[in-house]
Amino acid sequence: MYHCNDCGRLFREPTVITEDHGLSAPPYERVETCPHCGGKSFTELNQTCRYCGGRIGAGMRFCSTACEEKSAALFARHLARKAAEEPINRVLRRKAAYNRRHGTAYSYGQFVAHTEKTK
């Protein structure tokens, strides 16, 4: 399914026009247009499952409840990983706090070199 950005109408397939530009042999220019207004500005609407990529109907996000549940579980794992207390995240939080407190704009490397003591 496609949506025309010029006239706002929906259509299944664009109209294909072949322009020869006065040439007697190929290569010819292939132009896809809206079948309603002839506009060349249109977008294909998402018709694939957001988890597995399978074909779905208009207005759907997932092809099945199983894909929807797997997608939710995957996103939950992503959030857990993001919130995990990794050593680099601790240093990045200290760097941000230091920059706010002192009005500096140190990068990670500058912050470590300036404030962290090597042993």
TORROZA-774198 format. One record per residue (C-alpha): x, y, z; residue in one letter; residue number from 1. Coordinates in steps of 0.2 Angstrom, whole numbers. Layout:
residues N
<rec east="X" north="Y" up="Z" type="A" seq="NUM"/>
...
***
This chain:
residues 119
<rec east="0" north="0" up="0" type="M" seq="1"/>
<rec east="6" north="17" up="-5" type="Y" seq="2"/>
<rec east="2" north="35" up="1" type="H" seq="3"/>
<rec east="3" north="49" up="-11" type="C" seq="4"/>
<rec east="11" north="65" up="-3" type="N" seq="5"/>
<rec east="3" north="76" up="-16" type="D" seq="6"/>
<rec east="-15" north="71" up="-16" type="C" seq="7"/>
<rec east="-16" north="61" up="1" type="G" seq="8"/>
<rec east="-24" north="46" up="-7" type="R" seq="9"/>
<rec east="-20" north="28" up="-4" type="L" seq="10"/>
<rec east="-16" north="16" up="-18" type="F" seq="11"/>
<rec east="-10" north="-2" up="-21" type="R" seq="12"/>
<rec east="3" north="0" up="-34" type="E" seq="13"/>
<rec east="11" north="15" up="-43" type="P" seq="14"/>
<rec east="8" north="18" up="-61" type="T" seq="15"/>
<rec east="24" north="15" up="-71" type="V" seq="16"/>
<rec east="28" north="27" up="-85" type="I" seq="17"/>
<rec east="42" north="24" up="-97" type="T" seq="18"/>
<rec east="50" north="40" up="-105" type="E" seq="19"/>
<rec east="61" north="37" up="-120" type="D" seq="20"/>
<rec east="67" north="56" up="-121" type="H" seq="21"/>
<rec east="68" north="54" up="-140" type="G" seq="22"/>
<rec east="79" north="39" up="-139" type="L" seq="23"/>
<rec east="76" north="25" up="-152" type="S" seq="24"/>
<rec east="83" north="11" up="-140" type="A" seq="25"/>
<rec east="85" north="8" up="-122" type="P" seq="26"/>
<rec east="90" north="13" up="-108" type="P" seq="27"/>
<rec east="73" north="22" up="-105" type="Y" seq="28"/>
<rec east="69" north="31" up="-90" type="E" seq="29"/>
<rec east="56" north="22" up="-79" type="R" seq="30"/>
<rec east="45" north="33" up="-68" type="V" seq="31"/>
<rec east="33" north="28" up="-55" type="E" seq="32"/>
<rec east="18" north="40" up="-52" type="T" seq="33"/>
<rec east="2" north="40" up="-41" type="C" seq="34"/>
<rec east="-12" north="33" up="-52" type="P" seq="35"/>
<rec east="-24" north="47" up="-45" type="H" seq="36"/>
<rec east="-15" north="63" up="-48" type="C" seq="37"/>
<rec east="1" north="58" up="-57" type="G" seq="38"/>
<rec east="12" north="64" up="-43" type="G" seq="39"/>
<rec east="30" north="57" up="-40" type="K" seq="40"/>
<rec east="30" north="60" up="-21" type="S" seq="41"/>
<rec east="23" north="45" up="-12" type="F" seq="42"/>
<rec east="29" north="33" up="2" type="T" seq="43"/>
<rec east="26" north="14" up="4" type="E" seq="44"/>
<rec east="17" north="11" up="20" type="L" seq="45"/>
<rec east="24" north="-2" up="32" type="N" seq="46"/>
<rec east="17" north="-19" up="29" type="Q" seq="47"/>
<rec east="29" north="-30" up="38" type="T" seq="48"/>
<rec east="29" north="-37" up="55" type="C" seq="49"/>
<rec east="40" north="-27" up="67" type="R" seq="50"/>
<rec east="48" north="-42" up="74" type="Y" seq="51"/>
<rec east="50" north="-56" up="61" type="C" seq="52"/>
<rec east="48" north="-45" up="45" type="G" seq="53"/>
<rec east="33" north="-56" up="38" type="G" seq="54"/>
<rec east="20" north="-48" up="27" type="R" seq="55"/>
<rec east="5" north="-41" up="37" type="I" seq="56"/>
<rec east="-11" north="-31" up="33" type="G" seq="57"/>
<rec east="-13" north="-13" up="34" type="A" seq="58"/>
<rec east="-14" north="-5" up="52" type="G" seq="59"/>
<rec east="-6" north="-20" up="60" type="M" seq="60"/>
<rec east="11" north="-20" up="69" type="R" seq="61"/>
<rec east="14" north="-38" up="72" type="F" seq="62"/>
<rec east="9" north="-54" up="62" type="C" seq="63"/>
<rec east="4" north="-64" up="77" type="S" seq="64"/>
<rec east="3" north="-63" up="96" type="T" seq="65"/>
<rec east="19" north="-73" up="98" type="A" seq="66"/>
<rec east="29" north="-60" up="88" type="C" seq="67"/>
<rec east="21" north="-47" up="99" type="E" seq="68"/>
<rec east="26" north="-56" up="115" type="E" seq="69"/>
<rec east="44" north="-59" up="108" type="K" seq="70"/>
<rec east="46" north="-41" up="104" type="S" seq="71"/>
<rec east="40" north="-36" up="121" type="A" seq="72"/>
<rec east="53" north="-48" up="129" type="A" seq="73"/>
<rec east="67" north="-42" up="118" type="L" seq="74"/>
<rec east="63" north="-24" up="122" type="F" seq="75"/>
<rec east="63" north="-28" up="141" type="A" seq="76"/>
<rec east="80" north="-36" up="139" type="R" seq="77"/>
<rec east="86" north="-21" up="130" type="H" seq="78"/>
<rec east="81" north="-9" up="144" type="L" seq="79"/>
<rec east="89" north="-21" up="157" type="A" seq="80"/>
<rec east="105" north="-21" up="148" type="R" seq="81"/>
<rec east="104" north="-2" up="146" type="K" seq="82"/>
<rec east="101" north="1" up="165" type="A" seq="83"/>
<rec east="115" north="-12" up="170" type="A" seq="84"/>
<rec east="128" north="-5" up="181" type="E" seq="85"/>
<rec east="143" north="-7" up="169" type="E" seq="86"/>
<rec east="160" north="1" up="174" type="P" seq="87"/>
<rec east="160" north="13" up="160" type="I" seq="88"/>
<rec east="142" north="19" up="164" type="N" seq="89"/>
<rec east="148" north="24" up="182" type="R" seq="90"/>
<rec east="163" north="34" up="175" type="V" seq="91"/>
<rec east="151" north="43" up="162" type="L" seq="92"/>
<rec east="139" north="48" up="176" type="R" seq="93"/>
<rec east="153" north="54" up="186" type="R" seq="94"/>
<rec east="160" north="64" up="171" type="K" seq="95"/>
<rec east="143" north="72" up="168" type="A" seq="96"/>
<rec east="141" north="77" up="186" type="A" seq="97"/>
<rec east="159" north="84" up="186" type="Y" seq="98"/>
<rec east="155" north="94" up="171" type="N" seq="99"/>
<rec east="139" north="101" up="178" type="R" seq="100"/>
<rec east="147" north="105" up="195" type="R" seq="101"/>
<rec east="163" north="114" up="187" type="H" seq="102"/>
<rec east="156" north="121" up="171" type="G" seq="103"/>
<rec east="167" north="111" up="160" type="T" seq="104"/>
<rec east="164" north="101" up="145" type="A" seq="105"/>
<rec east="177" north="87" up="147" type="Y" seq="106"/>
<rec east="176" north="72" up="136" type="S" seq="107"/>
<rec east="177" north="55" up="143" type="Y" seq="108"/>
<rec east="196" north="54" up="140" type="G" seq="109"/>
<rec east="199" north="72" up="146" type="Q" seq="110"/>
<rec east="189" north="68" up="162" type="F" seq="111"/>
<rec east="199" north="52" up="166" type="V" seq="112"/>
<rec east="216" north="60" up="162" type="A" seq="113"/>
<rec east="212" north="75" up="173" type="H" seq="114"/>
<rec east="203" north="67" up="188" type="T" seq="115"/>
<rec east="206" north="49" up="189" type="E" seq="116"/>
<rec east="223" north="44" up="197" type="K" seq="117"/>
<rec east="232" north="30" up="189" type="T" seq="118"/>
<rec east="240" north="16" up="200" type="K" seq="119"/>
***
